[in-house]
Amino acid sequence: MSPESTPEPVIPEAGASRGRGRRRKAPGKGRRALLVTAWTAAGILVLGGTGVGYLYFKLNGNLKTVDINQALGTDRPTKVDNGSENILVLGSDTRSGANKKLAGGADDGSARSDTAMIIHVYKGHKKAAVVSVPRDTLVDRPSCTDAHGTAHSAATDVMFNSAYSTGGAACAVKTVESLTGIRMDHYLEVDFSGFQKLVDELGGVTVTTTKNIDDRESHLDLKAGRHTLNGKQALGLVRTRHGVGDGSDLGRIQLQQAFVKALTDQVKQVGVFTSPKRLYDLADTATKTVTTDSDIGSVNSLIGFADGLKSISSKNMHMVTMPVEYDPANPNRVIVAEAKAKLVWKALKNDRPIPASATKGTATGQAKGVVTS
């Protein structure tokens, strides 16, 4: 659970129910990012006629929320009212609970957000742009107040993912909004164990690897070819840095983006909407898995939110990495390529496609095309 998440309420039993750069050495075992799939997970929450009675209240009780609006107040970018939506999706690698066995390391009560994706849903909700923000990017973190009301001072030239470990979801949103000048309409978060359970509940996700991937730290050994990954394998794939490419975080982002596309296709193909029981099982897992902003922190709100996303296919998702370049002072960090990044943010503000020139010539990994759907 994220530091500011609300605890799960007790659900009464029902009498009856209706069906900055390249990192050459890892800082420590198990402290690797997980792919954030909460956006896609929300898409399986289109519950149709099952959201009634006991089922509705149980699913509603599963949800964990954080009030971003209250924490951040009015000092935020203005909402652009052009029919588009911007969603910050984060992964949490907390070591507590079930995550300790998956992530390793000490249960120190902290959590990190080592993967971040800004999802821009275009007007009409038929297409989306996904901008990954590298965890190693050096940024100026603004002062912020977390969901518990604790104030945190601003900091200069710190890693992007320090925002979440410092002040949780609210400070992460504040940092993204400061970096982009774009208001985040919604927030979604998923952790290690939740990610693994979602993939298993879907029956696995099918991908094709064009190269062998072998990473003992991520417990992953895949030969080149077609695979249906279970939850543990999928988690290993989205966390691996050393199994393929140059071992950089930028390369891992390329693997994560490819997996998101495969997962999006899988959700559409498994036929969950024709099976009420399977749909409920998926919804139960998803609502236990995600932490959301309070605006979509109910089943009814998630139904409407997800219904607006379900028409977006992987073919209509344009995925890029925020334009960065290696930090001249530290090759293990990256810095924002300001001029090119402004092209990205301007395009999203105006609900326009991201121009190819925005990412041309910027730092990139060496894992593109290694995983396909």
Secondary structure, DSSP 8 states (H G I E B T S, - for coil): --TT----------SS----B--SS-SSTT-------HHHHHHTT--GGG-SHHHHHHHHHH-EEE-HHHHHTT-S-----SS-EEEEEEEE---STTHHHHH-S---S-----EEEEEEE-TTSS-EEEEEE-TTEEEEE--EE-TTS-EE--EEEEETTHHHHHHHHHHHHHHHHHHHS----EEEEEEHHHHHHHHHHTT-EEEEESS-EEETTTTEEE-SEEEEE-HHHHHHHHH-SSSSTTS-HHHHHHHHHHHHHHHHHHHHHS-GGG-HHHHHHHHHHHHHH-EEEGGG-SHHHHHHHHHTTTT--GGGEEEEE--EEE-TT-TB-EEE-HHHHHHHHHHHHTT----GGGTTTS---S-TTSEE-
